[in-house]
Amino acid sequence: VGVNNQYRGLSIDDFKSDLEFLLKKAIHFSGNKPERVIVISIPDWGVTPFAADREVKDIAREIDSFNSAKEALAKAYNITFIDITVAQRADAPDEAFITSDKLHPSGKEYEKWARLVSEKMKSVLKN
C-alpha cells in the first residue's frame, strides 16, 4: 500500500484497512515490539516532471491525506512515523534527486531516506 493507491484513485478507507493489516503483520514479525516497526510517508510524485500535465495541487492534497492516515495509524500502534515527503518536495527542483524517467526518486533521494531510517533503527536497537 502506498503511492499506487493514490495514483490509481483507490479509496483511502481501503488504504487504511490494508495498511492496518500490514502494520499488525509487521508488529507480529517484530516479536510484538512495535517500536521496531517504522512507517515512512509517501513521496509526492506530483512535484516531478512526470506530473507536469497533471493537477499537482490535487495530487499533493491526496498524498497529504494518505500520509495523515499513515501517521495516525502509526501513532495508534506506537510505531515510528518518518516524514520524507516534506524534504522530497523541497528536493524536487534538483534533477539529481530523480531518475531519468522523471518520476522515481534517485539513489541520492533514497540515501537521504535510508539515513533517517538507519538513525532510528540504531536508537531502537540500543534499547
N, C-alpha and C positions, 0 to 999 in steps of 0.2 A: 504494500500500500504506500502511496506517496504521490509524487507529482503526476503519475499517469492517471490517477483518479481525477485530478483536477483537469488535466489535458483532455481527457475523454468525456468530461462533463458528467462524471458519475456523482451520485448523491453523497453529500457529506455525512449523512446518517449511516449509510453503508460503510463509508470510510471509517467512521468512529467504531462501528461494530467490528470490522475486520482488524483495525489497529488494536482494539482491546483484546481480541482473541490472540493476536501475536504477542502483545505485551505479557499476557498471562503465560503463554508458552515460554517466552524469554525468561520470565521470573522463575518458572519451573526449572528450566535448563541451567539457571544460575545457582541452583541449590536453594531456591526460595530466598535469595538475597537481592531484593530489588535495587539496592544501592550499586549492584554490579551490572545493572542494565542502563544503557544510555540511548536516549532518543535524540535524533538530530532533525532540525527543522528542514522543511522542503525549500530548495533553492527556487528562485523566481526566474523561470525561463523567459518571462516577458521582457526582461531587460537585455536579452541577447539580440543580435542582428537577425536571427531566425524569426523573431516575432515582430519584425518591423511593420508588417502589414496587418497586425492583429490589434485588438483592443487591449493595450498593455495595462491600462488602469483597471479593467475588469480582471485581467489575469492576476495582477498584484492583489486586488481585493480578495479574490478567491484563494490565492496562495496564503494570504494572511488568515483567512478563515480556517483553512485546513491546518495551518500551524497553530492557531489558537486551540483547536481541538486536540492536536498532538500534545501541546503543552499542558492543557487541562488534564488529560488522561495520565500523562507522566506524573503530574503532581498528585493526582488521586492515588497512584500506586507507589508513591515515594521513589520515582525514577528520575534520574538526572535528565534535564532537557537542555540541549545546547542549540542556541540560535546561530545558525550560519548564514541566514538569509540577509540580514542587515549588511554584513560585510560583503557578501556576494553581490548584492545590489550595488554597493559602492565600488566594487572591482569591475563592474560591467563595462565602463568605457575603455578599459585596458584590454586589448585583444590577447594579451599574454595569459589571461585568465579563462579563455575559452578555446575549444579545439577548432580545427579548420572547418568543421561542419557548421560553425557559427551558432551552435546550440548548447553543446555539452561543456561542462567545466573541464579545464585543462588540468594537467598534473600539478601545476602551480596552485590552482584553487584547491584541489584535493589535499595538497600538502598542508595548507592552512587548516583545513578541517581536521586532518589527521593529527595535527599538533594539538588542537583543542581537545580532541577525544583522548589522546595519549596522556595529556596532563591530568585529565580527570581520572583516567584509569590508574595512573600511578598513585594518586592520592587515595583512591578507594582501596587498592590492593595493599597499601601500607597498613590499613586498619584491620 
